[in-house]
């Protein structure tokens, strides 16, 4: 009797390295329809005009690009681009 073939898990889809604050700034600028250089990475999201809808859209884009599963509420605990990038680097 032949041994059963080993089960191989499907390969995870390729994803980009975790984002830096500058890369996150690019994504947020697209959501807010502004120039990335108008966004200071240390300015709180609320001061940048990021509301619940924009936060959800931003995190959806970040998750899709980087293969993550973060919820938009992460923006409450990590309230600016620098803090969010640091969090994602350790997640």
PyMOL Python script that loads the backbone (N, CA, C, O; Angstrom):
from pymol import cmd

cmd.read_pdbstr("""\
ATOM      1  N   UNK A   1       0.848  -1.169   0.000  1.00  0.00           N
ATOM      2  CA  UNK A   1       0.000   0.000   0.000  1.00  0.00           C
ATOM      3  C   UNK A   1       0.896   1.236   0.000  1.00  0.00           C
ATOM      4  O   UNK A   1       1.849   1.307   0.776  1.00  0.00           O
ATOM      5  N   UNK A   2       0.603   2.201  -0.854  1.00  0.00           N
ATOM      6  CA  UNK A   2       1.417   3.407  -0.991  1.00  0.00           C
ATOM      7  C   UNK A   2       1.082   4.399   0.118  1.00  0.00           C
ATOM      8  O   UNK A   2      -0.066   4.521   0.544  1.00  0.00           O
ATOM      9  N   UNK A   3       2.103   5.092   0.564  1.00  0.00           N
ATOM     10  CA  UNK A   3       1.901   6.115   1.588  1.00  0.00           C
ATOM     11  C   UNK A   3       1.143   7.294   0.980  1.00  0.00           C
ATOM     12  O   UNK A   3       1.361   7.651  -0.177  1.00  0.00           O
ATOM     13  N   UNK A   4       0.252   7.894   1.769  1.00  0.00           N
ATOM     14  CA  UNK A   4      -0.474   9.046   1.230  1.00  0.00           C
ATOM     15  C   UNK A   4       0.476  10.206   0.958  1.00  0.00           C
ATOM     16  O   UNK A   4       1.485  10.381   1.640  1.00  0.00           O
ATOM     17  N   UNK A   5       0.132  10.979  -0.041  1.00  0.00           N
ATOM     18  CA  UNK A   5       0.956  12.142  -0.387  1.00  0.00           C
ATOM     19  C   UNK A   5       0.867  13.169   0.740  1.00  0.00           C
ATOM     20  O   UNK A   5      -0.205  13.368   1.312  1.00  0.00           O
ATOM     21  N   UNK A   6       1.971  13.815   1.059  1.00  0.00           N
ATOM     22  CA  UNK A   6       1.937  14.822   2.126  1.00  0.00           C
ATOM     23  C   UNK A   6       1.054  16.002   1.723  1.00  0.00           C
ATOM     24  O   UNK A   6       0.981  16.387   0.556  1.00  0.00           O
ATOM     25  N   UNK A   7       0.403  16.549   2.714  1.00  0.00           N
ATOM     26  CA  UNK A   7      -0.440  17.720   2.472  1.00  0.00           C
ATOM     27  C   UNK A   7       0.440  18.955   2.570  1.00  0.00           C
ATOM     28  O   UNK A   7       1.146  19.152   3.559  1.00  0.00           O
ATOM     29  N   UNK A   8       0.391  19.772   1.548  1.00  0.00           N
ATOM     30  CA  UNK A   8       1.194  20.988   1.508  1.00  0.00           C
ATOM     31  C   UNK A   8       0.255  22.178   1.597  1.00  0.00           C
ATOM     32  O   UNK A   8      -0.684  22.303   0.812  1.00  0.00           O
ATOM     33  N   UNK A   9       0.513  23.034   2.545  1.00  0.00           N
ATOM     34  CA  UNK A   9      -0.310  24.235   2.700  1.00  0.00           C
ATOM     35  C   UNK A   9      -0.048  25.166   1.520  1.00  0.00           C
ATOM     36  O   UNK A   9       1.085  25.283   1.053  1.00  0.00           O
ATOM     37  N   UNK A  10      -1.090  25.821   1.047  1.00  0.00           N
ATOM     38  CA  UNK A  10      -0.870  26.762  -0.058  1.00  0.00           C
ATOM     39  C   UNK A  10       0.047  27.888   0.395  1.00  0.00           C
ATOM     40  O   UNK A  10       0.027  28.301   1.555  1.00  0.00           O
ATOM     41  N   UNK A  11       0.829  28.362  -0.519  1.00  0.00           N
ATOM     42  CA  UNK A  11       1.754  29.450  -0.193  1.00  0.00           C
ATOM     43  C   UNK A  11       0.967  30.722   0.082  1.00  0.00           C
ATOM     44  O   UNK A  11      -0.034  31.008  -0.574  1.00  0.00           O
ATOM     45  N   UNK A  12       1.432  31.463   1.049  1.00  0.00           N
ATOM     46  CA  UNK A  12       0.791  32.739   1.360  1.00  0.00           C
ATOM     47  C   UNK A  12       1.027  33.694   0.198  1.00  0.00           C
ATOM     48  O   UNK A  12       2.083  33.662  -0.434  1.00  0.00           O
ATOM     49  N   UNK A  13       0.047  34.540  -0.080  1.00  0.00           N
ATOM     50  CA  UNK A  13       0.259  35.491  -1.163  1.00  0.00           C
ATOM     51  C   UNK A  13       1.419  36.411  -0.819  1.00  0.00           C
ATOM     52  O   UNK A  13       1.598  36.772   0.344  1.00  0.00           O
ATOM     53  N   UNK A  14       2.203  36.792  -1.805  1.00  0.00           N
ATOM     54  CA  UNK A  14       3.336  37.661  -1.506  1.00  0.00           C
ATOM     55  C   UNK A  14       2.828  39.014  -1.027  1.00  0.00           C
ATOM     56  O   UNK A  14       1.829  39.533  -1.524  1.00  0.00           O
ATOM     57  N   UNK A  15       3.525  39.563  -0.070  1.00  0.00           N
ATOM     58  CA  UNK A  15       3.151  40.895   0.396  1.00  0.00           C
ATOM     59  C   UNK A  15       4.414  41.730   0.534  1.00  0.00           C
ATOM     60  O   UNK A  15       5.527  41.208   0.596  1.00  0.00           O
ATOM     61  N   UNK A  16       4.215  43.009   0.579  1.00  0.00           N
ATOM     62  CA  UNK A  16       5.333  43.918   0.678  1.00  0.00           C
ATOM     63  C   UNK A  16       5.860  43.934   2.105  1.00  0.00           C
ATOM     64  O   UNK A  16       5.147  43.550   3.032  1.00  0.00           O
ATOM     65  N   UNK A  17       7.108  44.375   2.293  1.00  0.00           N
ATOM     66  CA  UNK A  17       7.623  44.533   3.652  1.00  0.00           C
ATOM     67  C   UNK A  17       6.732  45.514   4.415  1.00  0.00           C
ATOM     68  O   UNK A  17       6.006  46.303   3.811  1.00  0.00           O
ATOM     69  N   UNK A  18       6.792  45.461   5.714  1.00  0.00           N
ATOM     70  CA  UNK A  18       5.949  46.341   6.519  1.00  0.00           C
ATOM     71  C   UNK A  18       6.246  47.805   6.198  1.00  0.00           C
ATOM     72  O   UNK A  18       7.390  48.174   5.935  1.00  0.00           O
ATOM     73  N   UNK A  19       5.201  48.631   6.224  1.00  0.00           N
ATOM     74  CA  UNK A  19       5.355  50.021   5.770  1.00  0.00           C
ATOM     75  C   UNK A  19       6.066  50.925   6.772  1.00  0.00           C
ATOM     76  O   UNK A  19       5.984  50.737   7.986  1.00  0.00           O
ATOM     77  N   UNK A  20       6.756  51.900   6.225  1.00  0.00           N
ATOM     78  CA  UNK A  20       7.350  52.964   7.036  1.00  0.00           C
ATOM     79  C   UNK A  20       6.318  54.081   7.154  1.00  0.00           C
ATOM     80  O   UNK A  20       5.285  54.054   6.484  1.00  0.00           O
ATOM     81  N   UNK A  21       6.599  55.047   7.994  1.00  0.00           N
ATOM     82  CA  UNK A  21       5.695  56.191   8.138  1.00  0.00           C
ATOM     83  C   UNK A  21       5.549  56.927   6.805  1.00  0.00           C
ATOM     84  O   UNK A  21       4.465  57.418   6.486  1.00  0.00           O
ATOM     85  N   UNK A  22       6.623  57.007   6.030  1.00  0.00           N
ATOM     86  CA  UNK A  22       6.543  57.685   4.728  1.00  0.00           C
ATOM     87  C   UNK A  22       5.649  56.927   3.753  1.00  0.00           C
ATOM     88  O   UNK A  22       4.906  57.544   2.990  1.00  0.00           O
ATOM     89  N   UNK A  23       5.713  55.595   3.769  1.00  0.00           N
ATOM     90  CA  UNK A  23       4.844  54.805   2.893  1.00  0.00           C
ATOM     91  C   UNK A  23       3.389  54.920   3.334  1.00  0.00           C
ATOM     92  O   UNK A  23       2.486  54.997   2.502  1.00  0.00           O
ATOM     93  N   UNK A  24       3.169  54.930   4.639  1.00  0.00           N
ATOM     94  CA  UNK A  24       1.807  55.120   5.143  1.00  0.00           C
ATOM     95  C   UNK A  24       1.291  56.510   4.768  1.00  0.00           C
ATOM     96  O   UNK A  24       0.110  56.676   4.465  1.00  0.00           O
ATOM     97  N   UNK A  25       2.164  57.491   4.790  1.00  0.00           N
ATOM     98  CA  UNK A  25       1.777  58.852   4.403  1.00  0.00           C
ATOM     99  C   UNK A  25       1.268  58.879   2.968  1.00  0.00           C
ATOM    100  O   UNK A  25       0.296  59.571   2.666  1.00  0.00           O
ATOM    101  N   UNK A  26       1.918  58.130   2.085  1.00  0.00           N
ATOM    102  CA  UNK A  26       1.477  58.053   0.680  1.00  0.00           C
ATOM    103  C   UNK A  26       0.054  57.500   0.592  1.00  0.00           C
ATOM    104  O   UNK A  26      -0.779  58.031  -0.143  1.00  0.00           O
ATOM    105  N   UNK A  27      -0.218  56.437   1.341  1.00  0.00           N
ATOM    106  CA  UNK A  27      -1.554  55.823   1.313  1.00  0.00           C
ATOM    107  C   UNK A  27      -2.605  56.763   1.897  1.00  0.00           C
ATOM    108  O   UNK A  27      -3.699  56.901   1.349  1.00  0.00           O
ATOM    109  N   UNK A  28      -2.268  57.404   3.005  1.00  0.00           N
ATOM    110  CA  UNK A  28      -3.222  58.305   3.632  1.00  0.00           C
ATOM    111  C   UNK A  28      -3.494  59.509   2.734  1.00  0.00           C
ATOM    112  O   UNK A  28      -4.629  59.979   2.661  1.00  0.00           O
ATOM    113  N   UNK A  29      -2.489  60.004   2.066  1.00  0.00           N
ATOM    114  CA  UNK A  29      -2.676  61.141   1.153  1.00  0.00           C
ATOM    115  C   UNK A  29      -3.662  60.791   0.042  1.00  0.00           C
ATOM    116  O   UNK A  29      -4.454  61.636  -0.374  1.00  0.00           O
ATOM    117  N   UNK A  30      -3.618  59.554  -0.437  1.00  0.00           N
ATOM    118  CA  UNK A  30      -4.578  59.144  -1.463  1.00  0.00           C
ATOM    119  C   UNK A  30      -5.997  59.162  -0.907  1.00  0.00           C
ATOM    120  O   UNK A  30      -6.925  59.598  -1.588  1.00  0.00           O
ATOM    121  N   UNK A  31      -6.171  58.694   0.317  1.00  0.00           N
ATOM    122  CA  UNK A  31      -7.501  58.679   0.935  1.00  0.00           C
ATOM    123  C   UNK A  31      -7.996  60.103   1.164  1.00  0.00           C
ATOM    124  O   UNK A  31      -9.171  60.398   0.941  1.00  0.00           O
ATOM    125  N   UNK A  32      -7.107  60.982   1.605  1.00  0.00           N
ATOM    126  CA  UNK A  32      -7.501  62.355   1.918  1.00  0.00           C
ATOM    127  C   UNK A  32      -7.434  63.281   0.712  1.00  0.00           C
ATOM    128  O   UNK A  32      -7.785  64.457   0.811  1.00  0.00           O
ATOM    129  N   UNK A  33      -6.988  62.761  -0.423  1.00  0.00           N
ATOM    130  CA  UNK A  33      -6.871  63.537  -1.671  1.00  0.00           C
ATOM    131  C   UNK A  33      -6.026  64.798  -1.461  1.00  0.00           C
ATOM    132  O   UNK A  33      -6.454  65.914  -1.756  1.00  0.00           O
ATOM    133  N   UNK A  34      -4.820  64.585  -0.945  1.00  0.00           N
ATOM    134  CA  UNK A  34      -3.902  65.707  -0.741  1.00  0.00           C
ATOM    135  C   UNK A  34      -2.490  65.264  -1.105  1.00  0.00           C
ATOM    136  O   UNK A  34      -2.251  64.095  -1.408  1.00  0.00           O
ATOM    137  N   UNK A  35      -1.576  66.196  -1.073  1.00  0.00           N
ATOM    138  CA  UNK A  35      -0.175  65.899  -1.348  1.00  0.00           C
ATOM    139  C   UNK A  35       0.422  65.216  -0.113  1.00  0.00           C
ATOM    140  O   UNK A  35       0.211  65.683   1.006  1.00  0.00           O
ATOM    141  N   UNK A  36       1.165  64.119  -0.300  1.00  0.00           N
ATOM    142  CA  UNK A  36       1.757  63.431   0.849  1.00  0.00           C
ATOM    143  C   UNK A  36       2.624  64.340   1.712  1.00  0.00           C
ATOM    144  O   UNK A  36       2.686  64.159   2.928  1.00  0.00           O
ATOM    145  N   UNK A  37       3.286  65.305   1.106  1.00  0.00           N
ATOM    146  CA  UNK A  37       4.190  66.171   1.866  1.00  0.00           C
ATOM    147  C   UNK A  37       3.434  67.203   2.690  1.00  0.00           C
ATOM    148  O   UNK A  37       4.038  67.928   3.481  1.00  0.00           O
ATOM    149  N   UNK A  38       2.106  67.278   2.512  1.00  0.00           N
ATOM    150  CA  UNK A  38       1.288  68.131   3.372  1.00  0.00           C
ATOM    151  C   UNK A  38       0.978  67.454   4.708  1.00  0.00           C
ATOM    152  O   UNK A  38       0.445  68.090   5.618  1.00  0.00           O
ATOM    153  N   UNK A  39       1.305  66.185   4.825  1.00  0.00           N
ATOM    154  CA  UNK A  39       1.000  65.403   6.022  1.00  0.00           C
ATOM    155  C   UNK A  39       2.262  65.183   6.846  1.00  0.00           C
ATOM    156  O   UNK A  39       3.210  64.546   6.387  1.00  0.00           O
ATOM    157  N   UNK A  40       2.266  65.707   8.050  1.00  0.00           N
ATOM    158  CA  UNK A  40       3.380  65.481   8.978  1.00  0.00           C
ATOM    159  C   UNK A  40       3.122  64.139   9.672  1.00  0.00           C
ATOM    160  O   UNK A  40       2.060  63.959  10.268  1.00  0.00           O
ATOM    161  N   UNK A  41       4.065  63.194   9.608  1.00  0.00           N
ATOM    162  CA  UNK A  41       3.852  61.872  10.207  1.00  0.00           C
ATOM    163  C   UNK A  41       3.594  61.885  11.711  1.00  0.00           C
ATOM    164  O   UNK A  41       3.128  60.886  12.258  1.00  0.00           O
ATOM    165  N   UNK A  42       3.884  62.983  12.385  1.00  0.00           N
ATOM    166  CA  UNK A  42       3.664  63.055  13.839  1.00  0.00           C
ATOM    167  C   UNK A  42       2.381  63.812  14.212  1.00  0.00           C
ATOM    168  O   UNK A  42       2.067  63.969  15.392  1.00  0.00           O
ATOM    169  N   UNK A  43       1.652  64.275  13.205  1.00  0.00           N
ATOM    170  CA  UNK A  43       0.386  64.966  13.473  1.00  0.00           C
ATOM    171  C   UNK A  43      -0.696  63.923  13.719  1.00  0.00           C
ATOM    172  O   UNK A  43      -0.831  62.977  12.943  1.00  0.00           O
ATOM    173  N   UNK A  44      -1.470  64.085  14.794  1.00  0.00           N
ATOM    174  CA  UNK A  44      -2.536  63.111  15.066  1.00  0.00           C
ATOM    175  C   UNK A  44      -3.515  62.986  13.897  1.00  0.00           C
ATOM    176  O   UNK A  44      -3.823  63.961  13.211  1.00  0.00           O
ATOM    177  N   UNK A  45      -3.992  61.759  13.693  1.00  0.00           N
ATOM    178  CA  UNK A  45      -4.939  61.509  12.607  1.00  0.00           C
ATOM    179  C   UNK A  45      -6.133  62.443  12.685  1.00  0.00           C
ATOM    180  O   UNK A  45      -6.599  62.939  11.659  1.00  0.00           O
ATOM    181  N   UNK A  46      -6.635  62.692  13.896  1.00  0.00           N
ATOM    182  CA  UNK A  46      -7.810  63.564  14.042  1.00  0.00           C
ATOM    183  C   UNK A  46      -7.519  64.974  13.545  1.00  0.00           C
ATOM    184  O   UNK A  46      -8.403  65.616  12.977  1.00  0.00           O
ATOM    185  N   UNK A  47      -6.295  65.471  13.746  1.00  0.00           N
ATOM    186  CA  UNK A  47      -5.925  66.803  13.260  1.00  0.00           C
ATOM    187  C   UNK A  47      -5.739  66.833  11.749  1.00  0.00           C
ATOM    188  O   UNK A  47      -5.797  67.900  11.138  1.00  0.00           O
ATOM    189  N   UNK A  48      -5.517  65.674  11.144  1.00  0.00           N
ATOM    190  CA  UNK A  48      -5.383  65.586   9.688  1.00  0.00           C
ATOM    191  C   UNK A  48      -6.736  65.453   8.992  1.00  0.00           C
ATOM    192  O   UNK A  48      -6.815  65.459   7.764  1.00  0.00           O
ATOM    193  N   UNK A  49      -7.798  65.333   9.789  1.00  0.00           N
ATOM    194  CA  UNK A  49      -9.131  65.190   9.205  1.00  0.00           C
ATOM    195  C   UNK A  49      -9.544  63.756   8.957  1.00  0.00           C
ATOM    196  O   UNK A  49     -10.473  63.502   8.190  1.00  0.00           O
ATOM    197  N   UNK A  50      -8.863  62.807   9.598  1.00  0.00           N
ATOM    198  CA  UNK A  50      -9.196  61.395   9.429  1.00  0.00           C
ATOM    199  C   UNK A  50     -10.379  61.071  10.336  1.00  0.00           C
ATOM    200  O   UNK A  50     -10.244  61.015  11.558  1.00  0.00           O
ATOM    201  N   UNK A  51     -11.539  60.858   9.721  1.00  0.00           N
ATOM    202  CA  UNK A  51     -12.722  60.451  10.470  1.00  0.00           C
ATOM    203  C   UNK A  51     -12.870  58.933  10.374  1.00  0.00           C
ATOM    204  O   UNK A  51     -11.982  58.254   9.860  1.00  0.00           O
ATOM    205  N   UNK A  52     -13.981  58.405  10.865  1.00  0.00           N
ATOM    206  CA  UNK A  52     -14.179  56.945  10.868  1.00  0.00           C
ATOM    207  C   UNK A  52     -14.144  56.375   9.451  1.00  0.00           C
ATOM    208  O   UNK A  52     -13.542  55.326   9.223  1.00  0.00           O
ATOM    209  N   UNK A  53     -14.777  57.049   8.509  1.00  0.00           N
ATOM    210  CA  UNK A  53     -14.808  56.551   7.131  1.00  0.00           C
ATOM    211  C   UNK A  53     -13.411  56.555   6.513  1.00  0.00           C
ATOM    212  O   UNK A  53     -12.980  55.562   5.926  1.00  0.00           O
ATOM    213  N   UNK A  54     -12.709  57.680   6.649  1.00  0.00           N
ATOM    214  CA  UNK A  54     -11.359  57.780   6.087  1.00  0.00           C
ATOM    215  C   UNK A  54     -10.414  56.791   6.761  1.00  0.00           C
ATOM    216  O   UNK A  54      -9.565  56.190   6.102  1.00  0.00           O
ATOM    217  N   UNK A  55     -10.563  56.622   8.088  1.00  0.00           N
ATOM    218  CA  UNK A  55      -9.726  55.660   8.803  1.00  0.00           C
ATOM    219  C   UNK A  55      -9.946  54.237   8.316  1.00  0.00           C
ATOM    220  O   UNK A  55      -8.994  53.475   8.146  1.00  0.00           O
ATOM    221  N   UNK A  56     -11.204  53.885   8.092  1.00  0.00           N
ATOM    222  CA  UNK A  56     -11.518  52.536   7.594  1.00  0.00           C
ATOM    223  C   UNK A  56     -10.970  52.346   6.181  1.00  0.00           C
ATOM    224  O   UNK A  56     -10.420  51.292   5.864  1.00  0.00           O
ATOM    225  N   UNK A  57     -11.120  53.358   5.340  1.00  0.00           N
ATOM    226  CA  UNK A  57     -10.603  53.268   3.966  1.00  0.00           C
ATOM    227  C   UNK A  57      -9.079  53.167   3.962  1.00  0.00           C
ATOM    228  O   UNK A  57      -8.505  52.389   3.201  1.00  0.00           O
ATOM    229  N   UNK A  58      -8.436  53.951   4.807  1.00  0.00           N
ATOM    230  CA  UNK A  58      -6.979  53.928   4.921  1.00  0.00           C
ATOM    231  C   UNK A  58      -6.486  52.556   5.371  1.00  0.00           C
ATOM    232  O   UNK A  58      -5.570  52.000   4.764  1.00  0.00           O
ATOM    233  N   UNK A  59      -7.081  52.006   6.427  1.00  0.00           N
ATOM    234  CA  UNK A  59      -6.628  50.711   6.933  1.00  0.00           C
ATOM    235  C   UNK A  59      -6.953  49.587   5.956  1.00  0.00           C
ATOM    236  O   UNK A  59      -6.207  48.610   5.887  1.00  0.00           O
ATOM    237  N   UNK A  60      -8.034  49.693   5.205  1.00  0.00           N
ATOM    238  CA  UNK A  60      -8.334  48.696   4.174  1.00  0.00           C
ATOM    239  C   UNK A  60      -7.223  48.680   3.129  1.00  0.00           C
ATOM    240  O   UNK A  60      -6.769  47.612   2.719  1.00  0.00           O
ATOM    241  N   UNK A  61      -6.789  49.855   2.701  1.00  0.00           N
ATOM    242  CA  UNK A  61      -5.707  49.942   1.712  1.00  0.00           C
ATOM    243  C   UNK A  61      -4.401  49.400   2.278  1.00  0.00           C
ATOM    244  O   UNK A  61      -3.693  48.660   1.595  1.00  0.00           O
ATOM    245  N   UNK A  62      -4.075  49.755   3.512  1.00  0.00           N
ATOM    246  CA  UNK A  62      -2.839  49.272   4.151  1.00  0.00           C
ATOM    247  C   UNK A  62      -2.878  47.753   4.282  1.00  0.00           C
ATOM    248  O   UNK A  62      -1.894  47.080   3.975  1.00  0.00           O
ATOM    249  N   UNK A  63      -3.993  47.214   4.729  1.00  0.00           N
ATOM    250  CA  UNK A  63      -4.123  45.759   4.875  1.00  0.00           C
ATOM    251  C   UNK A  63      -3.950  45.056   3.540  1.00  0.00           C
ATOM    252  O   UNK A  63      -3.261  44.039   3.451  1.00  0.00           O
ATOM    253  N   UNK A  64      -4.568  45.593   2.514  1.00  0.00           N
ATOM    254  CA  UNK A  64      -4.488  44.974   1.186  1.00  0.00           C
ATOM    255  C   UNK A  64      -3.050  45.007   0.654  1.00  0.00           C
ATOM    256  O   UNK A  64      -2.562  44.007   0.128  1.00  0.00           O
ATOM    257  N   UNK A  65      -2.385  46.132   0.786  1.00  0.00           N
ATOM    258  CA  UNK A  65      -1.029  46.277   0.254  1.00  0.00           C
ATOM    259  C   UNK A  65       0.016  45.469   1.001  1.00  0.00           C
ATOM    260  O   UNK A  65       0.972  44.978   0.401  1.00  0.00           O
ATOM    261  N   UNK A  66      -0.161  45.330   2.311  1.00  0.00           N
ATOM    262  CA  UNK A  66       0.877  44.717   3.136  1.00  0.00           C
ATOM    263  C   UNK A  66       0.486  43.366   3.716  1.00  0.00           C
ATOM    264  O   UNK A  66       1.218  42.808   4.533  1.00  0.00           O
ATOM    265  N   UNK A  67      -0.661  42.835   3.302  1.00  0.00           N
ATOM    266  CA  UNK A  67      -1.080  41.520   3.764  1.00  0.00           C
ATOM    267  C   UNK A  67      -1.377  41.475   5.253  1.00  0.00           C
ATOM    268  O   UNK A  67      -1.115  40.469   5.912  1.00  0.00           O
ATOM    269  N   UNK A  68      -1.922  42.557   5.782  1.00  0.00           N
ATOM    270  CA  UNK A  68      -2.223  42.639   7.209  1.00  0.00           C
ATOM    271  C   UNK A  68      -3.703  42.429   7.458  1.00  0.00           C
ATOM    272  O   UNK A  68      -4.494  42.316   6.522  1.00  0.00           O
ATOM    273  N   UNK A  69      -4.071  42.379   8.735  1.00  0.00           N
ATOM    274  CA  UNK A  69      -5.471  42.228   9.129  1.00  0.00           C
ATOM    275  C   UNK A  69      -5.799  43.172  10.280  1.00  0.00           C
ATOM    276  O   UNK A  69      -6.488  42.793  11.228  1.00  0.00           O
ATOM    277  N   UNK A  70      -5.308  44.384  10.193  1.00  0.00           N
ATOM    278  CA  UNK A  70      -5.546  45.381  11.238  1.00  0.00           C
ATOM    279  C   UNK A  70      -6.924  46.003  11.053  1.00  0.00           C
ATOM    280  O   UNK A  70      -7.384  46.198   9.928  1.00  0.00           O
ATOM    281  N   UNK A  71      -7.572  46.310  12.168  1.00  0.00           N
ATOM    282  CA  UNK A  71      -8.865  46.989  12.125  1.00  0.00           C
ATOM    283  C   UNK A  71      -8.640  48.494  12.237  1.00  0.00           C
ATOM    284  O   UNK A  71      -7.609  48.933  12.747  1.00  0.00           O
ATOM    285  N   UNK A  72      -9.575  49.263  11.774  1.00  0.00           N
ATOM    286  CA  UNK A  72      -9.441  50.723  11.796  1.00  0.00           C
ATOM    287  C   UNK A  72      -9.295  51.269  13.211  1.00  0.00           C
ATOM    288  O   UNK A  72      -8.725  52.344  13.399  1.00  0.00           O
ATOM    289  N   UNK A  73      -9.799  50.547  14.206  1.00  0.00           N
ATOM    290  CA  UNK A  73      -9.684  51.037  15.592  1.00  0.00           C
ATOM    291  C   UNK A  73      -8.229  51.113  16.055  1.00  0.00           C
ATOM    292  O   UNK A  73      -7.945  51.737  17.077  1.00  0.00           O
ATOM    293  N   UNK A  74      -7.308  50.492  15.326  1.00  0.00           N
ATOM    294  CA  UNK A  74      -5.888  50.575  15.675  1.00  0.00           C
ATOM    295  C   UNK A  74      -5.426  52.031  15.640  1.00  0.00           C
ATOM    296  O   UNK A  74      -4.442  52.385  16.290  1.00  0.00           O
ATOM    297  N   UNK A  75      -6.131  52.875  14.887  1.00  0.00           N
ATOM    298  CA  UNK A  75      -5.755  54.287  14.802  1.00  0.00           C
ATOM    299  C   UNK A  75      -5.999  55.023  16.115  1.00  0.00           C
ATOM    300  O   UNK A  75      -5.412  56.081  16.343  1.00  0.00           O
ATOM    301  N   UNK A  76      -6.848  54.488  16.975  1.00  0.00           N
ATOM    302  CA  UNK A  76      -7.082  55.113  18.279  1.00  0.00           C
ATOM    303  C   UNK A  76      -5.902  54.865  19.223  1.00  0.00           C
ATOM    304  O   UNK A  76      -5.543  55.735  20.017  1.00  0.00           O
ATOM    305  N   UNK A  77      -5.312  53.694  19.134  1.00  0.00           N
ATOM    306  CA  UNK A  77      -4.182  53.351  20.006  1.00  0.00           C
ATOM    307  C   UNK A  77      -2.848  53.846  19.460  1.00  0.00           C
ATOM    308  O   UNK A  77      -1.880  54.003  20.204  1.00  0.00           O
ATOM    309  N   UNK A  78      -2.808  54.087  18.166  1.00  0.00           N
ATOM    310  CA  UNK A  78      -1.583  54.545  17.499  1.00  0.00           C
ATOM    311  C   UNK A  78      -1.993  55.746  16.648  1.00  0.00           C
ATOM    312  O   UNK A  78      -2.235  55.606  15.449  1.00  0.00           O
ATOM    313  N   UNK A  79      -2.070  56.932  17.269  1.00  0.00           N
ATOM    314  CA  UNK A  79      -2.780  58.065  16.692  1.00  0.00           C
ATOM    315  C   UNK A  79      -2.080  58.906  15.627  1.00  0.00           C
ATOM    316  O   UNK A  79      -2.595  59.954  15.235  1.00  0.00           O
ATOM    317  N   UNK A  80      -0.914  58.465  15.154  1.00  0.00           N
ATOM    318  CA  UNK A  80      -0.291  59.187  14.048  1.00  0.00           C
ATOM    319  C   UNK A  80       0.482  58.190  13.186  1.00  0.00           C
ATOM    320  O   UNK A  80       0.623  57.023  13.551  1.00  0.00           O
ATOM    321  N   UNK A  81       0.973  58.649  12.062  1.00  0.00           N
ATOM    322  CA  UNK A  81       1.637  57.748  11.115  1.00  0.00           C
ATOM    323  C   UNK A  81       2.901  57.117  11.707  1.00  0.00           C
ATOM    324  O   UNK A  81       3.187  55.947  11.451  1.00  0.00           O
ATOM    325  N   UNK A  82       3.648  57.879  12.488  1.00  0.00           N
ATOM    326  CA  UNK A  82       4.867  57.351  13.102  1.00  0.00           C
ATOM    327  C   UNK A  82       4.540  56.238  14.094  1.00  0.00           C
ATOM    328  O   UNK A  82       5.187  55.190  14.093  1.00  0.00           O
ATOM    329  N   UNK A  83       3.541  56.467  14.936  1.00  0.00           N
ATOM    330  CA  UNK A  83       3.144  55.448  15.925  1.00  0.00           C
ATOM    331  C   UNK A  83       2.552  54.219  15.237  1.00  0.00           C
ATOM    332  O   UNK A  83       2.802  53.090  15.659  1.00  0.00           O
ATOM    333  N   UNK A  84       1.773  54.433  14.186  1.00  0.00           N
ATOM    334  CA  UNK A  84       1.189  53.297  13.473  1.00  0.00           C
ATOM    335  C   UNK A  84       2.277  52.461  12.804  1.00  0.00           C
ATOM    336  O   UNK A  84       2.231  51.232  12.860  1.00  0.00           O
ATOM    337  N   UNK A  85       3.247  53.108  12.176  1.00  0.00           N
ATOM    338  CA  UNK A  85       4.340  52.369  11.535  1.00  0.00           C
ATOM    339  C   UNK A  85       5.124  51.567  12.567  1.00  0.00           C
ATOM    340  O   UNK A  85       5.501  50.427  12.294  1.00  0.00           O
ATOM    341  N   UNK A  86       5.378  52.130  13.742  1.00  0.00           N
ATOM    342  CA  UNK A  86       6.089  51.413  14.806  1.00  0.00           C
ATOM    343  C   UNK A  86       5.272  50.207  15.260  1.00  0.00           C
ATOM    344  O   UNK A  86       5.822  49.127  15.478  1.00  0.00           O
ATOM    345  N   UNK A  87       3.976  50.389  15.402  1.00  0.00           N
ATOM    346  CA  UNK A  87       3.108  49.272  15.802  1.00  0.00           C
ATOM    347  C   UNK A  87       3.133  48.156  14.754  1.00  0.00           C
ATOM    348  O   UNK A  87       3.270  46.982  15.098  1.00  0.00           O
ATOM    349  N   UNK A  88       3.001  48.519  13.491  1.00  0.00           N
ATOM    350  CA  UNK A  88       2.975  47.510  12.432  1.00  0.00           C
ATOM    351  C   UNK A  88       4.306  46.756  12.340  1.00  0.00           C
ATOM    352  O   UNK A  88       4.332  45.582  11.972  1.00  0.00           O
ATOM    353  N   UNK A  89       5.392  47.421  12.670  1.00  0.00           N
ATOM    354  CA  UNK A  89       6.710  46.779  12.629  1.00  0.00           C
ATOM    355  C   UNK A  89       6.841  45.707  13.709  1.00  0.00           C
ATOM    356  O   UNK A  89       7.660  44.796  13.580  1.00  0.00           O
ATOM    357  N   UNK A  90       6.044  45.807  14.771  1.00  0.00           N
ATOM    358  CA  UNK A  90       6.135  44.833  15.861  1.00  0.00           C
ATOM    359  C   UNK A  90       4.963  43.866  15.878  1.00  0.00           C
ATOM    360  O   UNK A  90       4.922  42.952  16.702  1.00  0.00           O
ATOM    361  N   UNK A  91       4.014  44.058  14.980  1.00  0.00           N
ATOM    362  CA  UNK A  91       2.802  43.208  14.959  1.00  0.00           C
ATOM    363  C   UNK A  91       3.108  41.837  14.411  1.00  0.00           C
ATOM    364  O   UNK A  91       2.215  40.995  14.320  1.00  0.00           O
TER     365      UNK A  91
END
""", "prot")
cmd.dss("prot")
cmd.show_as("cartoon", "prot")
cmd.util.cbc("prot")
cmd.orient("prot")
